[in-house]
């Protein structure tokens, strides 16, 4: 019968589980020897590795050969009913165990999120709808809603985010082709705090960040810009 790739993976994992148990025993013996003998590592003392019941003698011998080849241990000697291990390197044993653990339980590969830039909307005109708490772009081409539903009951209410936008609206600045077509006036942080009912300057600032992020994700060239504690809503038209 032909072994499939899946069968091969199962076999590798089963063998890795047995190797992990064996290496765990080597790590325990190495740590114990180091605790009991301060010169264990410097004098390259031997540790005794008894026959491990969950694997065959031949398997253990092959594993030790592999560890020696990888320079994880210095050498080993075969006796009648045990092995004598020389110069095990504990840090490398940990590394080999982790490699085997990754075979048994492969780490999940994180899927790279493909970030797609929002399609930019050329703004011709914009209107603030105070009744429905939304911003209307290009006579209905795009709507940005600032509605909130209270406790899922479907009752729409005015949010602090909308209140901030509302207080900036009459003092907005509009720019087209690099020139100012509507001169804006900055609004102080203190006035925005009072008008929106925010408890602190920091709360106002966090809401402004949310508004700017919302415009960015909608592909709109609209931004609240601040300087010296005063803020202006700027609309970049095409």
N, C-alpha and C positions, 0 to 999 in steps of 0.2 A: 504494500500500500504506500502510495506517495504521501510524504509528509507535507502538509500545507504550511504556509507562512504562519497561520494562527497556531497550529500545533507546535511549531518551532518556538514561538513566543511563550507558549505555556511551559514548554520544556525548559527554556532559559530561566523563566521565573521560578520554577520549582527548584532548579539547581541553585539559583541565587539565594533562595530561602535557606537551603542547607548550608551554603557558604557563609551567610550572615550569622547563623548560629555558631559555626566554627570560629569565625573571626571575633564574635562577641566573647567566646571563651578565651581566645588569645589576648584580647584587650584586658579582660579581668585578671588573667595571670600576670600580664606585663605590669599592670597598675599595682597589684599586690606585691610583686617582686620589688618594684621601685620604692614602695612604702617601707618594706622590711629591710632593704639593703640600699643605703645611700650611694654606694658605689656600683650599683647594678648597671647603670647606663655607661658610665665611664670605663668600667672594667669589662664590659660586654659579657656579663654573666649569662649562663644558660638558664632557660626555664624548661620545665618538663611539661610536655603536652601529652596527656593520656589519650588513649583511644577514645574517640568521640562516638557515642552509640548510634547517633542518627545518620551517620555516613560510613561508607566503607573505608578500609585501610588504604586501598588504592586511591580513592577520591581525596582523602586527606593528604596523601603524599603528593598528588598532582597539584592540589591547592597550594601546598607549601613551596613546591617548585615554582609556581606562578608568582607567589609573593617574593621569592628570592630573585626571580627574573626582573621584577618591578622594583627591586631594591627596598622593599618594605621590611624585609628581614635580611640579616646579614648572611645567615646560613642555617642549615638544620642537619641533624644526624638522626639516622633511623636506628632504633633499638628493637628489642624483641616485642615489647608491649607498649612502647611510647616513642615520642620524638623528643629530641633535645633541640631547643630553638635558641639561636644565637643572634643577638643584636636586633631585636624587634624595635621598630620605630612607631611609637604609639600614635603620633599625629597622622602618619601615613596609613596606619590601620583604620583610623577613623575615616579617612578619605576613601579608602577601598570599601568600607562598609556603606558609606553614603552612595557610592557608585552602584552598588548592588541593590540598595534600597530603591534607587531611581529606576532600576530594571523591574523590580517587583511592583512598585507603585509609581509609574512615570509621572513626573510633574506636569501639571496642566499648562499647556502653552497659551499664553495670553493672546487673544485675538487683537490685532492692531485695528483700532477704530479708524475707519476712513473718514476723515473730516472733509466735508464738502462745504465750500464757501457758499453762503446764501446768495441767491440771484439778486443783484442790485436793481432797485426800482428807481427809475428816473422820476423825481418828484416835480410835478408841474404846479399842483396846488394842494393845500392841506387844510383841513377843517377840524376843529375840536368840537365834538358833540357832547355837550354838558349834560344832556338828558340821559343818554345811553352809555356815558362814560367810555367813549372810544375816540380814536383819531381816524379820520377818513382821508385817504390818500387818493388823489386824482379822480375825484368824484365817484368813488366806489370801487376803484381798481383794487384797493387794499384797505383793510380795516385792522387797526390795532386796538384790541379790547383791554380795558382796565377794570373790568367788572370782577366782583367777588361774590360768592354765594355763601350766605350765612347758614352754617350748620347743615348744609346740604338741603335746606328747605326750599331752595330756588328763589329766595328773596335777594334781589340785587341791592347792593349797597355801595356807596362811594368809599373808595379805599384811600389810605394815606398817600399811596403812590399817585393816584389820580389827582388828589388835592395839591400835591407838589407841582405836577404838570400844569394844573389849572392856574396856580398862582404865578407860574413862569410865563404862561401863554401870552398875556397882554403885553409883556415886556420882551417878547421873543425877537430874535434877529434873523433875517433871511438873507442868504448870500446866493448870488447867481453869477457864473462865469468869473469868479474871483472878486466880484464887486458886491458891496452891501446894498441891497435893494430895500431893506427895512431895518432901520437902526434900532438895536435893542438896548435895554437898560438892565444892568445886573440887579438881582434881588439878593438881599442879605440872607445869610443862613438863619439868623434869628427870626426874620419875617417868615421864612419857609417853615420853620419849626412851629411858630404860632399858628400860621394858616393851615398847616396840615394836622396839627394836634400831636406831632411826634414828641416823645418824652425827652429827647436829648438831641444835641447836634450830631452825634454819631449815628443815631437812628435816621436822621435826614440824609446824611451822607450815604448810608447803606441803601436807602431807597433810590437815591440818585444813581448809584451804581447799577441797581436792578433795572431802572428805566433805560439807561444807556445800553445795557446788555440786551434788553428786549429789542430796542431799535436795531442793534447790530445783527441779531439773529433773524430779524425780519427783512434785512437787506436795505434798510433805510438810512440815508445820510442825514440823520438827525442826532444831535448830541447836546447834553447839558455840560457846559464847560464852566469851570470855576477858577477864580483867582482872588486871593486876599479875602477869603470868606464870603465872596459874592458870586452868584451863579446866573448864567444866561442860557436860555434854550436857543440853539442855533440850528436853522434848517437850511440845508444846502440844496438849492433847486437846480434843475437842468434846463 
